[in-house]
Each structure stands twice: as C-alpha cells, then as structure tokens.
Amino acid sequence: MRRRALAGWVFAAPALAVIGVFFVLPVLAALALSLTDFDLYALADPRNLRFIGLHNYLELLRTPMFWKALGNTGYFVVLGVPLSIALSLGAALLLNAPAARFRALFRTALFAPVVTTLVAVAVIWRYLFHTRYGLVNWGLGRIGVDPVDWLGDPHWAMPTLILFAVWKNFGYNMVIFLAGLQAIPRDLYEAARIDGASRWQQFLHITLPMLGPVLLVVGVITVSGYFQLFAEPYVMTRGDPLQSTVSVLYFMFEEGFKWWNLGRASAVAFLLFLIILGATTLMLRVGRRRGLL
C-alpha cells in the first residue's frame, strides 16, 4: 500500500512542482506584496520597502475609483453572463436539431471567434463601431437612424463591450452545451411527444433539467471569466468615456503599471479573487441544494 502511495506521489511530483513554482509561489509572493507599500522607489532600492499590513485593502475600500470599477465590472457580468449563456444555448439547440444541416461547418464557424486573437478582433470591432466610418452606423443610416457614438457615449460604451465579449466567447459555451444535449437520451423526447408534450414543454421539463449540471459548470466558468474583464476596455476604450468602462482588472493595471503602486495593485487582485470566490461558491451551493452536483 505504501509503495502504491509512493508511486502515486512520484508520478504526480513533476506536475505538483510546476504548479508550485508557477502558481503557488507567485500567488504567495503577490499576497506578501499586497501587505507592503511596494512602489517605484522600492523597486529601485528594496530598503525603501515597508510592511503596512492591511492598509492597502482599507485604502482601496475608501477609494471611489475602485467602487466605480467594481460597479462597471458588476454591470458587465450581470448583463453579459445571461446573454452569453442564452445565445450559446440557443445556438447549441439549433445545431442539435434533427433538421440541422452542415453541422460541422456551422460548429466550426461559431467556435472560430474563441480561437482568434482577442486584440486583433477588438481592433476590428472598434472600426466596425466607428462613429463616422463604422459599418454598424452605415447600416443604421440606411434605415434612417442617426449615427450612434458607440464607444464615445458613456451609455453605449459598456453595452458595446458586452456585445463584443458575448460574440467572442459564446462559442466555447456552445460546444459544452452541445455535448450536454447530445448526452440526453432521445427516448425521453419520444415518450414526451407520445404523451402530447409541445416543444416548449419538452424544453422546460426535459432539456433544462437534464442540462442542469452543464448549466452550472458553464455559469461558473462564464462568471469567473467575465469578472476578469481587461483586454476589451484596454484595446477599445482605454477605460473611457468618463471612466464608464474601467474594470477592476483595468484599475489594477493602472495602479501597478501606470502609477507603479505594485503593493496596491496586488491588493486589488486579491480583492477581486475574493469576489470571484464568493460568487462561484454561492453558485455551487445553490447548485448543490438543487441536486445539480
């Protein structure tokens, strides 16, 4: 028995070593950094480094910009996650329909945005939503709608980023949903049709309950990913207009690499980690109570 346990540890040791070196140690170092006033002066001379305990965390909670960034991120998550899940589930249902043709082609086409470079497609979307030359405003002009300043209006900038993020990521969830739909026994649908159940009733009483665990997994993945909003506002808006697209990660980036308050930026990262941990833990508990785990 001991030999088997020892053999297991031997085989797992390389993977554990990689995880320890490239994940555990950086996380612990960042945690220690968040308890100091590490800045540009400490970077030049480590003797300027001071231990300040929880001061960075308390100072962040008194910073209006942090709360604004958190509100922007929450807005992005609350609108983007349901929209992304709904569209990906709808696309999976269409691809899984018996009458669907060219499934491999459409599955590849819908999944393609996931594997494209985010920065490259963000630049393309920025030109698509350009106020004067963008294709979107050109199409609206053809039907008599005045041009909209999509990325320059505080009311439209974040919804535009949400649309871009949903388009970029929903193909990943679609593939997961499609695998879950294909695992549902067809006999259940045949029995429901014999009993006179409509398509909507079959969806409510067969598809959704059978997809419960898959929905939970997709929800947790999407929520944790959308909380880490950074590349979209960095490339498309730089946090503007009027800081309406500043996310928590973008705020952390500016604190760390614009103002060189690396200790404060590390504190932002750990606060975001606690928020994501709380959100995903709540989702898992709700799923466990409903028997999805």
PyMOL commands that set and color helices and strands:
alter all, ss='L'
color gray80, all
select helices_A, chain A and resi 2-34+40-44+46-48+55-61+64-96+103-115+118-128+135-142+154-182+186-194+199-210+212-226+231-236+248-257+262-289
alter helices_A, ss='H'
color red, helices_A
deselect
rebuild
show_as cartoon
